């Protein structure tokens, strides 16, 4: 299959189940809402070495938020329920409670499991906190130096999907980077997904384990490193390709991942110099969710 003259490999992206929470952070201005959301999702590229995977989902205008202020939805993901709840508490408590004019609301479906975020954070008020309602939601108002911090009593989480991905192969690094950048921009218009790596782009795609170092959980994917083309017998890089970037996507469900992958690939193949789109998998040993590239189109 080809799209815009770019080969789409007949292969699948191997994704896996993960617990995911989606929260809405609002603030007095869009700038300060973005700052709080960015702080809350830092150090969240991969659970291989980060405490969770996290990222900004989408902008929410004041007309659609509980407090009538601009906001951003963020997603926090972890394979284990207990660790996800710890990450929600730590990231909101340390990065959003401290952010100027920020407030936090639940952004999950009503049937999601609940974590007692606001109930726990209320103790920062040292007895001066107040339970109240905002747009029909039960929240706590916690007095702070700048005014008050409003946080919803409970926030939801549910089973989601992590590890949706595709590789962009181009004639040089510049073309691959431009294609990856426009792919991430296209994916940002899809609600319910995040691209948790820096700028949404993975520069150092990895494989599970190591051939040489037994203590390593993940190491470089040598078969896709252009500089190792002549050293790896199993090299999978086509002739003429000298730049490769990966896009990794986490989402609320498989349909959201598929929509994001399709949007990103459609954007990437329009960039001059892009030669091929493929996907990363481990033969089905990592996750049960197999997203076939050809079926996206």
N, C-alpha and C positions, 0 to 999 in steps of 0.2 A: 504494500500500500504506500502511496505517496500523497502528500498534501503540499501544494505549492512547490512541487519538485523535490521535496524533502522526504526521504525514506522514513516510514514509521515501522519499526521492527515488529514482527509478529511475536510478541512476548508479553509478560505480565509483571505488574508491580505487586510486590508481596507486602501487604499491610497486616496489622495485628490489632487485637482488642486493647483498649486502654480506658481508664476512668477519666472523664472530662467534666470540668465545671466551666460555666460561662457566666461572667459577671459584667455588670454595667457600671462604669466609673464616670461620674459627672463632675463638673466643676464650674466656676464662674465664667470661664471662657473656654473656647475650644483648645487654645494653647495649653492651659493648665490641666485640662482633662487629658490631653495627649501626653503631657509630662508624667502625670500620675500613672497612666496606663503603661507607658514605656518603662518606668521604674519597676512596676509590679511584675513585668514579664522578663526582666533581665536574667541572665545566666540560666536560660531555659531552652537551649538548642536541642539537647538530646539527653535522655535518661541514662545513656551509657556513662556519662560523667557529671551531668547536672542533676540537681535535686528534683527537677520536674521539667517537662516541656511546656513552654508557654509562649504566647504571642498575642498581638492585637488582631481582633477579628474585623470590626467595622466601626465607622463613625455613625453616631445616632444624633440627629438634630434635636433641638430643644422641644419641638412639637411632639416628639415621640418618647420623651423621658418622663419618669414619675415626678421630678421636681422642676420641669420646664427649663432645664439647663443643658448645654451641649455635653455630649459624652462619647465614650468609646466602649465597645464590648471587648473583653479579653477572654482568652481561654487558658486554663491551666490543666495539665494532663499528667497522670501518673498511673502505672499499672495496678497499684495497690490502693484500696480505699482509704486506709488509715494514713498513708503517706500523702495522698492527695489532700485530705482534710488538714493535715499539718501544713502543707504548702499554701493552701488557701489562707489559713490563719497567719502564717508568717509573712507572706507576701503583702497581704492587705494591711496587717498590723504594723509592719515596718516600712512599707513603701507608699501606702495610700493614706493611712491615718496621719502620716507626717507631711503629706502633700498639701499645698495651699488650696483651700476651698473645696477639697475633694469630698465626694460622697459615694457610697457603694450600694448597688441594688442587685437583686437576683435577675439573671437573664436566661434561665432555663425553663423548660416546660413544667407545667404544674404537676405532672406525674413523676418528676425526677425525685431521687432520694435527696434528703436534706442534711445539710451540715450547719451546725449552730454558730455561724460566724459572728453575727451581731451579739448573740447571747454571751459569747465568750469575750468579745472586745469591749463590752459594756463596762467591765471591771476597771478599765483604764480611767473611767469617770470617777472612781473612788467614792461611789455613793451619790454622786451628783448627777448621774445619768438619768434620763427620762425615757420612758416607753411611750411611743406615740404612733400616729398613722400618717403616711404620706401617700396620696393617691390610692388608698385602700390597702396599702402594704404596712405591715407591722415593722417599725424601725426603732432603733435606739438613737437618741440624741445625746452625744457625749460632749461635755463642755471642754474646749481647748483654748489656748491663748488667743487664737485668731477668730474665735467665734464658737462654732459647734461642728462636730463630725457626725454625719448621719450615716448609719449602716443598717441594712435590712437584717432582721432577726435571724433568718435562715436563708441559705443560698443552696441551689440545687446542683447535683452532679449525676451522671449516668454513664452507661457503657458507650464509648465512642470508638473511633478507628484512628490509628496512628500509622505512619510509615508509607502512606500513598506517595508515589514518587515517579519522576521521569528524568532521564539524562538528556542533556542537550549537547550534541557533538557538532563542532564547527571547524572551519579551516584554520582558525587561530583563536587565541585567548580573547581578543577584543570582540570578535563576532559572537563568541559563546557568552561572554559577559553581557553584552547588549541584549541578546536573546533571553538570557536568564532574567534580566532586569524587567523587560517588557512582559515576560511571563508572570512574574510576581505581581506586577501592576494589574494584569488581567485577573489574576486569582483574587486580588483584594476586593473585587466587586462581587465575589461569591460569599454570601453569609454562611456562618457556621463552620468556617475553616480558618486555620492559621498556617503560615509557613515559618516555623520557629527558628530557623537558622539566621545568621547575621544578614540583614537585608533580604531575608527569605531565600538566600542562595547558599548551597553547600559547596565549598571549595575542596573539602577533603573527604570525599566519599569513602566509606570504610566497609570492611568485611568483618564477619563474626570471627573472633579469635585471632590466632597468629600461627604462622608456620614455624616461627623461630623462638618466640618469647611466650612461654606457657602462662605467664602471669598477666598477659594482656587480654582484655575482653574484646577489643576491636583494634584492627590495624588497617593501614592503607590498602585500598583496593588496587593492587598493583596492575591488574589486567586492564585498568582504565587510566593509567598514568602515562601520558605521552612520552615523558622522559625515560620510561622503562620499556618502550616499545621493542627494542632489540634485545632486552634481557629476559623477557617473560615469554616462554613458549606458548602460553595460553592467552596471549594478548588479544583483546577483543576490540581494538581500535581500528577502524577502517583506514585505508590509505587516504591521505589528504586531510585527515583530522588531527589537529594539534591543540585544540582547546576543548575542555569538557567541564560542564558544571551540572550539578544535580539539584533538583527542586524536591523538597520533602514537604508533605502536607499532612496535618492532623485535622480531624473533623468530628462533627457530632454524629455522623453516620456515613455509611458507604456511598450513598447517593451524593452527599455533599462533596466527598472526595472525588468522585467521578466527574462531577460538574466542574470542580476546580482544575483537575488534570486536563480536561478537554479545553477549558478556557486558556490555560497556560500554554498548552501545546499549539493551539491555533494562533496564539500571539507569537510564539517563538519561531515558528516556521516561516514567518514573513520577513525575518531578518536576513539580509544578504550574508552568505558565508556559512549558514547552517546547513549541515549535510545529512544528519540523521537524528532521530529521536528513538531512544530505547528506554528500558526500565530496569530497576534493580530487584533481584530476587535471589533466594537461596534454595531454589528447587522446591519450595513449599514447606521447608523445615522451620521457618521463623513464624509465620502467621497463616491463618486460615482464609484470610481475605485476599483473593487473587484478582486483580483488576487488569483485564486484558486490554492492551492498547487499541487493537483493531475494533473492539466492541464499543469503544468510546465514540466512534465515528460511524 
